[in-house]
Amino acid sequence: MKKRYMLRNIFKTKYNFHNIVLIVFIGLLAGFLSGLFGVGGGMVIVPALTVFMKFDQRHAVATSLVAIIITSLCGSIVYGLNGKVSFLSAFF
């Protein structure tokens, strides 16, 4: 019952213009630092979501993982279409 209650609270959250701008800024900052230093975006996204957006740590980590899945899927598709993926190695 508790999990269902937590999910209801997430979906009932009202996102105003200020929160949306802040989320976009966090994503851009995470992407920039990730590309600049070669660190994972989760290293920036999780603390930023917990501090600035008041996410609890579990939801911040889950949000970061969804962002990483989307990013890696797009990268894999582009590399695959350009013939730069060894499908035999990927299989093993």
C-alpha positions in Angstrom: 0.0 0.0 0.0 2.8 2.4 0.8 4.4 2.1 -2.7 1.1 2.9 -4.3 0.8 6.0 -2.1 4.3 7.2 -3.1 3.5 6.8 -6.8 0.3 8.9 -6.4 2.3 11.7 -4.8 4.8 11.7 -7.7 2.1 12.0 -10.3 0.2 14.6 -8.4 3.2 16.9 -8.2 2.5 20.2 -9.9 5.3 21.4 -12.1 5.3 25.1 -12.7 7.5 27.0 -15.1 10.2 27.5 -12.6 10.5 23.8 -11.8 10.6 22.8 -15.5 13.3 25.4 -16.2 15.3 24.0 -13.2 14.9 20.4 -14.4 16.1 21.4 -17.9 19.1 23.3 -16.4 20.0 20.3 -14.3 19.9 18.0 -17.4 22.0 20.4 -19.4 24.5 20.8 -16.6 24.8 17.1 -16.2 25.3 16.5 -19.9 27.9 19.2 -20.1 29.9 18.0 -17.1 29.5 14.4 -18.2 31.0 15.3 -21.6 33.7 17.5 -20.1 35.0 15.2 -17.4 33.9 11.8 -18.7 31.9 11.1 -15.6 28.5 9.6 -15.6 25.5 12.0 -15.6 24.1 10.3 -12.6 26.9 11.7 -10.5 25.4 15.2 -11.2 21.7 14.4 -11.7 21.1 12.6 -8.4 22.5 15.2 -6.0 20.9 18.0 -8.0 17.5 16.4 -8.0 17.7 15.7 -4.2 18.9 19.2 -3.3 17.1 21.5 -5.8 13.9 19.5 -6.6 13.5 17.9 -3.2 13.3 14.4 -4.7 14.0 11.6 -2.2 17.1 9.6 -3.1 15.4 6.6 -4.5 13.3 8.6 -7.0 16.4 10.7 -8.0 18.3 7.5 -8.8 15.4 6.0 -10.7 15.1 9.2 -12.8 18.8 9.2 -13.5 18.7 5.6 -14.6 15.8 6.3 -17.0 17.8 9.2 -18.5 20.8 6.9 -18.9 18.8 4.2 -20.6 17.4 6.7 -23.1 20.8 8.2 -23.8 22.6 4.8 -24.3 19.8 3.5 -26.5 20.0 6.5 -28.8 23.8 6.2 -28.9 23.6 2.5 -29.7 21.2 3.0 -32.5 23.3 5.7 -34.1 26.5 3.6 -33.8 24.7 0.6 -35.2 23.3 2.5 -38.2 26.8 3.7 -39.0 28.2 0.2 -38.9 30.4 0.7 -35.9 29.0 -2.1 -33.7 30.4 -5.6 -33.7 27.2 -7.5 -33.2 29.1 -10.8 -32.5 30.9 -9.1 -29.6 27.7 -7.5 -28.4 26.0 -10.9 -28.4 28.7 -12.5 -26.2 
